[in-house]
Amino acid sequence: MKNEHRKEERFTDTGRVDAQELCVLPGVLDDISASGCRIHFPVPVKVDMENDYSIKMKIPRKEFLLPFSLLCRPRWITNSENRSNIGFSFLCSPGTPLLLRYIDFLKAASKKEADSLFD
């Protein structure tokens, strides 16, 4: 198993991601941190690595009913014949406060889950 060293803790979660500049079909959130995320699309996507992209994230949790908009920069992409995986870093955006609240929520849920293993 590959051991990754990252500045920010990553959380596996799912959500719908609309990135109209990249794909007419929605993407799916695979994991997220305060500094970036990994998204997959159900079709190959052409990405200009020099561009920044606006995404709208919709999280299926009652605490986060409203979607939030984030400005992202692509860091890497892998394409297959029926899928694209893209890693993005987040830039300062109007949705940053909601993103940070969401990350805090995931941290608390992760800690609660870990604590319950020892009860």
N, C-alpha and C positions, 0 to 999 in steps of 0.2 A: 504494500500500500504506500502511495506517495504521501509524504508528509509536507504540507505547505506551510510556509511562514508568511503570515499576513499581518498588516498593521491593525486591522479591524477584525473582530469576530464575525464570522459568516453564519447565517441562519438559513436552513432549508425551509422554504415556504413556497406557496403557490399563489398565483394571482394572474389576472388578465393584464396584458400590456398592449396598448395601442400605440403604434409608431407609424403613422400614416406616411411619413417621408421614406420609410424603409419597405413597408409591406402593407397591402390592403387587408390582409388577414391579421388577426390579433396574434401576438406572441404570448408565451407562457413564462412567468417568472419561475426560475429554478432555485436560485439562492440570492441572498441579499446581505449587504453590510452597510454601515454608514457611509462608506466611500464608493460603493459600486454594486453591481449585480450581474447575474448571468441569466440570459433570456434565450429561449429557443422559439423558432418559428417553424410552422409545418411545411414550409417550402424553402428552397434555396433563396437567399437574399443577397443582393449586391450592396456592399457597404463601402462608402468612401471613407477611409480611415482618417482623412484630414478634416472631415465635417463633424460638427456637433449636431445631435439629434434631440428633438423634443419627444418625450414619451409620456403617456398618461397611464398610471398604474391604478388598477382596481383590485383591492384586496377583499376576499370574501369573508370578512369578519365583521361582526356587528359593531365593533369599536371603530371601524374605519370604513364607513359606508360611502363617504365621498371619495372620488378618485383624486389623486394628486399628480400634478405635472412636474416633471423633472427634466432638466437639460443634461444630456449625457454625451460622453465622448467614447467612441469605440476603442477598445484596447486590443482585442483579438477576435477572430472569427474562424469557425470551422464549418465547412459546407459539405453535405453529402447530397445524393441525388434527390432526397425527399425531406431535407431538414437543414436548418442553420442554427448554430449555437453562437451567441455573441456575448462577449464580456464587455461591460461598460463601466466607466468611472463617472461619478456624479459631479456636476459642476454646480456652483451656487445658483439656486433656482427658487421661484416662488413657493414650490412645494417642499423645500428643505425642512422647515419646521415640522411638517406632517411626517416626513420621512424619519426624522430623528425621534419623533414620538412613537412611530411604528417600530423602530429598532429597539427603543427602550421597552416597549411592550413585549417584543420577542425575547429580549434578555431576561425579563422578569418571568415569562412563561418557561423559558429554558431552565432557569434557576429553580423554579417551583417543581418542574418535572424531575430535575436532578435530586432535589431534596426529598421528593416522594419515594425515590429508589431506596433511601436509607431509613425510611419510617417503618 
